[in-house]
Amino acid sequence: MQALPATRQWMRCILPCASKQRYNTTVTTGERLKSLRALLSKGRILRGIEVHSGLSALIAQHAKATRGKDGSVVQFDFMWGSSLTQSTVRGKPDIECVDTSTRVSMIEEAFEVSAKPMIYDGDTGGLPEIFAYTVRSLERVGVSAVIIEDKAGLKQNSLFGTDRVQELADPSDFCKKIQAGQRAKVTDDFMIFSRLEAMIAGAGVEEALRRAQIYIENGGVDGIMVHSKEKHPNEIYTFLEAYEKFPRRVPVVVVPTTYNDQTEWELWQRGANLCIYANQLLRAAYPAMMNVAESILENGRSLEADSQLLGIKEILSIIKQA
């Protein structure tokens, strides 16, 4: 029998779940909100993947794999509400030009079809007064955590690194923003993480460590994200080794987009608590759509693209019909 195209192999796996359990969201807002804190006590690294639509949230909800080494079945623990992918899917640059209300609307779409908790990419957070309102909006809909980066000025995506001006925020000012968010939240279940951009801006590991300690001791953050655009994890691992000696520590998030040869197990062994696959779903979708569009243009018909497409019945079956 002829092998199914990769897309249809995937659908054969996911359709039975998705078609029968579209609304696998028998979870209250409060239960979803507090679930990430509960997961952090599992004694393993947590893995999350970016979502930018209801369809990508369905994938995050139902994706499952068996790992060859030990036969364990693994799934994603949480969703990442990425500002990059939410901006890109709207054809806009990643400079905080998509407003919070628009982004929260997408989150609600994701929550309709997935019971998993979400961490929200809060960019710089804006002014402290604005960040307080963002926290209230996110907590109200059931988001579990927000991560804000310690940069100032016009936001530039971190993966540009020093190719763009990356202006670091004054640590004391950033602490005031964190504190404003902590005062605004209603429950202790909602968490505020600080994203350390020192290595992105070329200021080095020592500066990242200095800021981490300030944000923990003076800002009262619930967690930190340590970020790097290097293709090797050396500076991340140097940071984590030194961080282990801090008198007070909070959970650490890593984003292995560039140093993607590192496994979750290796990152966990070095001290990371959460691992975010921050943009892979949208990056996979764009070339696939472009290939199909160009095939149609080249051939003057869609026949040649069929092997890359889901069947009409299959696409209709993704979503449970009323």
C-alpha positions as CSV (number, residue, x, y, z in Angstrom):
1,M,0.0,0.0,0.0
2,Q,1.3,3.5,-0.9
3,A,2.6,5.4,2.1
4,L,0.6,8.3,3.2
5,P,2.1,11.8,2.8
6,A,3.6,13.1,6.0
7,T,0.6,15.5,6.6
8,R,-1.8,12.6,6.3
9,Q,0.2,10.4,8.6
10,W,0.0,13.1,11.2
11,M,-3.8,13.5,10.6
12,R,-4.3,9.7,11.0
13,C,-2.9,10.1,14.5
14,I,-4.6,13.3,15.6
15,L,-8.0,13.1,13.9
16,P,-9.5,10.5,16.3
17,C,-8.6,12.8,19.2
18,A,-9.4,16.1,17.7
19,S,-12.8,15.1,16.1
20,K,-14.1,13.5,19.3
21,Q,-12.6,15.9,21.9
22,R,-12.6,19.3,20.3
23,Y,-13.8,20.8,23.6
24,N,-11.5,18.9,25.9
25,T,-11.6,22.0,28.1
26,T,-13.5,20.7,31.1
27,V,-11.5,23.0,33.2
28,T,-12.5,26.2,35.0
29,T,-10.5,29.4,34.5
30,G,-9.2,29.1,38.1
31,E,-8.1,25.5,37.6
32,R,-6.3,26.3,34.4
33,L,-4.6,29.3,36.0
34,K,-3.2,27.3,38.9
35,S,-2.2,24.2,36.9
36,L,1.2,25.5,35.8
37,R,2.3,25.9,39.5
38,A,1.2,22.4,40.1
39,L,3.1,21.1,37.1
40,L,6.3,22.7,38.4
41,S,6.3,20.2,41.3
42,K,6.5,17.2,38.9
43,G,10.3,16.8,39.3
44,R,11.0,17.0,35.5
45,I,11.4,19.7,32.9
46,L,8.2,21.1,31.5
47,R,7.9,21.6,27.7
48,G,5.8,24.2,26.0
49,I,5.1,25.1,22.4
50,E,4.0,28.4,20.8
51,V,0.4,28.8,19.6
52,H,-0.9,31.6,17.4
53,S,-4.4,30.3,16.5
54,G,-7.1,27.9,17.5
55,L,-5.7,25.3,15.1
56,S,-2.2,25.5,16.5
57,A,-3.7,25.2,20.0
58,L,-5.4,22.0,18.9
59,I,-2.0,20.7,17.8
60,A,-0.5,21.6,21.2
61,Q,-3.4,19.8,22.9
62,H,-3.3,16.6,21.0
63,A,0.3,16.1,19.8
64,K,1.8,13.0,21.4
65,A,4.9,10.9,20.7
66,T,6.6,7.8,22.1
67,R,10.3,8.2,22.7
68,G,12.5,5.3,21.5
69,K,15.0,5.1,24.4
70,D,12.5,4.3,27.2
71,G,9.2,4.0,25.5
72,S,7.7,7.0,27.4
73,V,4.8,8.8,25.9
74,V,5.3,12.6,25.9
75,Q,3.1,15.6,25.3
76,F,3.4,19.3,25.7
77,D,2.7,20.6,29.2
78,F,1.8,24.2,28.3
79,M,1.3,26.7,25.5
80,W,3.4,29.7,24.8
81,G,1.6,32.9,23.7
82,S,4.4,34.2,21.5
83,S,4.4,37.9,20.5
84,L,6.6,37.0,17.5
85,T,4.2,34.5,16.0
86,Q,1.1,36.4,16.9
87,S,2.5,39.4,15.2
88,T,3.7,37.5,12.2
89,V,0.5,35.7,11.5
90,R,-1.1,39.1,11.2
91,G,1.6,40.3,8.8
92,K,3.1,42.8,11.4
93,P,6.6,43.2,12.8
94,D,7.5,42.0,16.3
95,I,7.6,45.5,17.8
96,E,4.7,45.4,20.2
97,C,2.3,46.8,17.6
98,V,-0.4,44.2,18.2
99,D,-2.4,45.4,21.2
100,T,-3.2,43.3,24.3
101,S,-6.9,43.1,23.5
102,T,-6.2,41.5,20.1
103,R,-3.7,39.1,21.6
104,V,-6.1,38.1,24.5
105,S,-8.8,37.4,21.9
106,M,-6.4,34.8,20.3
107,I,-5.7,33.3,23.7
108,E,-9.4,32.8,24.3
109,E,-9.5,31.0,20.9
110,A,-6.8,28.7,22.1
111,F,-8.5,28.1,25.5
112,E,-11.7,27.0,23.6
113,V,-9.9,24.0,22.2
114,S,-7.1,23.2,24.7
115,A,-7.1,22.6,28.5
116,K,-3.4,23.3,28.8
117,P,-2.1,26.3,30.7
118,M,-0.5,29.2,28.9
119,I,2.5,31.4,29.5
120,Y,2.1,34.8,27.8
121,D,5.0,36.6,26.1
122,G,4.5,40.1,27.5
123,D,7.4,41.8,25.5
124,T,8.7,44.7,27.6
125,G,5.4,45.0,29.5
126,G,5.2,48.7,28.7
127,L,5.0,51.3,31.5
128,P,4.3,49.9,35.0
129,E,0.8,51.3,34.9
130,I,0.0,49.6,31.6
131,F,1.6,46.3,32.8
132,A,-0.7,46.3,35.8
133,Y,-3.7,46.3,33.5
134,T,-2.1,43.6,31.3
135,V,-1.7,41.4,34.4
136,R,-5.3,41.8,35.3
137,S,-6.5,41.0,31.8
138,L,-4.4,37.8,31.6
139,E,-5.2,36.6,35.0
140,R,-9.0,37.1,34.4
141,V,-9.0,34.8,31.3
142,G,-6.9,32.1,33.0
143,V,-3.3,32.7,31.7
144,S,-0.9,31.2,34.3
145,A,2.1,33.4,33.8
146,V,3.6,36.4,31.9
147,I,7.2,36.9,30.9
148,I,8.5,40.4,30.4
149,E,11.9,41.3,29.1
150,D,14.3,43.8,30.7
151,K,14.7,46.0,27.6
152,A,13.8,49.6,26.9
153,G,12.9,51.6,23.8
154,L,11.4,50.2,20.7
155,K,11.3,46.4,21.1
156,Q,13.6,44.5,18.7
157,N,13.3,40.7,18.5
158,S,16.0,39.1,20.6
159,L,17.3,36.9,17.8
160,F,18.6,40.0,16.0
161,G,21.1,40.2,18.9
162,T,23.6,43.0,18.5
163,D,22.7,43.4,14.8
164,R,20.0,45.8,16.2
165,V,20.2,48.2,19.1
166,Q,19.1,46.3,22.2
167,E,18.8,48.8,25.0
168,L,18.6,47.2,28.4
169,A,16.3,48.7,31.0
170,D,17.5,50.1,34.3
171,P,17.2,47.3,36.8
172,S,15.5,49.4,39.5
173,D,13.0,50.7,37.0
174,F,12.3,47.1,35.8
175,C,11.8,46.0,39.4
176,K,9.1,48.7,39.8
177,K,7.3,47.3,36.8
178,I,7.5,43.8,38.3
179,Q,6.2,45.1,41.6
180,A,3.3,46.9,39.9
181,G,2.3,43.6,38.3
182,Q,2.6,41.7,41.5
183,R,0.3,44.3,43.2
184,A,-2.2,44.1,40.4
185,K,-2.8,40.3,40.4
186,V,-5.7,38.9,42.4
187,T,-4.3,35.4,43.2
188,D,-0.9,33.9,44.1
189,D,-1.5,31.4,41.3
190,F,-0.6,33.9,38.6
191,M,3.2,34.2,38.0
192,I,5.4,37.0,36.7
193,F,8.7,36.0,35.1
194,S,11.6,38.3,34.1
195,R,13.4,37.7,30.9
196,L,17.1,38.4,31.0
197,E,18.3,40.1,27.8
198,A,21.9,40.9,28.9
199,M,23.5,38.2,26.8
200,I,21.3,39.2,23.8
201,A,22.5,42.8,24.1
202,G,26.2,41.7,24.4
203,A,26.5,42.6,28.1
204,G,27.5,39.1,29.1
205,V,26.7,36.4,31.6
206,E,27.9,38.3,34.7
207,E,25.4,41.1,33.9
208,A,22.6,38.6,33.4
209,L,23.4,37.0,36.8
210,R,23.5,40.4,38.5
211,R,20.1,41.3,37.1
212,A,18.7,38.0,38.0
213,Q,19.6,38.5,41.6
214,I,18.2,42.0,41.7
215,Y,14.9,40.9,40.1
216,I,14.6,38.0,42.6
217,E,15.5,39.9,45.7
218,N,14.1,43.3,44.9
219,G,11.5,42.7,42.3
220,G,9.9,39.6,43.7
221,V,9.7,37.7,40.4
222,D,8.2,34.2,40.4
223,G,10.7,32.9,37.8
224,I,13.3,34.0,35.2
225,M,13.9,33.3,31.5
226,V,17.6,33.3,30.5
227,H,18.0,34.0,26.8
228,S,20.8,33.6,24.3
229,K,21.0,33.7,20.5
230,E,24.3,31.7,20.3
231,K,24.3,28.3,18.5
232,H,26.0,26.6,21.4
233,P,24.7,26.6,25.0
234,N,28.0,27.5,26.7
235,E,26.8,30.9,28.1
236,I,23.4,29.4,29.1
237,Y,25.2,26.6,31.0
238,T,27.7,29.0,32.6
239,F,24.7,31.1,33.8
240,L,22.9,28.0,35.2
241,E,26.0,26.8,37.0
242,A,26.5,30.1,38.8
243,Y,22.7,30.5,39.4
244,E,22.7,27.2,41.4
245,K,24.8,29.1,44.0
246,F,22.2,31.8,44.5
247,P,20.8,31.9,48.1
248,R,17.3,32.2,46.7
249,R,16.2,30.7,43.4
250,V,13.1,30.7,41.3
251,P,12.2,28.4,38.3
252,V,14.3,29.0,35.2
253,V,12.9,29.0,31.6
254,V,15.2,28.3,28.6
255,V,14.4,28.8,24.9
256,P,16.7,26.6,22.8
257,T,15.8,28.1,19.4
258,T,19.4,28.5,18.3
259,Y,21.2,25.9,20.5
260,N,18.6,23.3,19.4
261,D,21.0,20.3,19.5
262,Q,20.5,20.3,23.3
263,T,17.8,17.8,24.6
264,E,15.3,18.6,27.3
265,W,17.1,16.1,29.5
266,E,20.4,17.9,29.1
267,L,18.8,21.3,29.9
268,W,17.1,19.8,33.0
269,Q,20.3,18.3,34.2
270,R,21.9,21.7,34.0
271,G,19.2,23.3,36.1
272,A,16.4,24.5,33.7
273,N,12.8,24.0,34.8
274,L,10.9,24.9,31.7
275,C,11.7,24.6,28.0
276,I,9.9,26.6,25.4
277,Y,9.7,25.8,21.6
278,A,9.0,29.4,20.8
279,N,8.2,29.7,17.1
280,Q,8.5,26.3,15.4
281,L,4.8,25.8,14.5
282,L,4.5,29.0,12.5
283,R,8.0,28.5,11.0
284,A,6.8,25.1,9.7
285,A,3.5,26.5,8.3
286,Y,4.9,29.3,6.2
287,P,7.2,27.2,3.9
288,A,4.5,24.6,3.4
289,M,1.9,27.3,2.4
290,M,4.4,29.0,0.1
291,N,5.4,25.7,-1.6
292,V,1.7,25.0,-2.4
293,A,1.0,28.5,-3.6
294,E,4.1,28.4,-5.9
295,S,3.1,24.9,-7.2
296,I,-0.3,26.2,-8.2
297,L,1.2,29.2,-10.0
298,E,3.8,27.0,-11.7
299,N,1.3,24.4,-13.0
300,G,-1.8,26.5,-13.4
301,R,-3.7,23.9,-11.3
302,S,-3.6,22.4,-7.8
303,L,-3.2,18.7,-8.8
304,E,0.6,18.7,-8.3
305,A,0.2,20.0,-4.7
306,D,-2.2,17.3,-3.7
307,S,0.5,15.2,-2.0
308,Q,1.2,18.1,0.4
309,L,-2.5,18.7,1.3
310,L,-5.1,17.2,3.6
311,G,-8.2,15.8,1.9
312,I,-11.3,18.0,2.2
313,K,-13.0,15.4,4.4
314,E,-10.0,15.3,6.6
315,I,-9.8,19.1,7.1
316,L,-13.5,19.2,7.9
317,S,-13.0,16.4,10.4
318,I,-10.4,18.3,12.4
319,I,-13.2,20.4,13.9
320,K,-16.2,18.7,15.4
321,Q,-19.2,19.6,13.4
322,A,-22.2,21.0,15.2
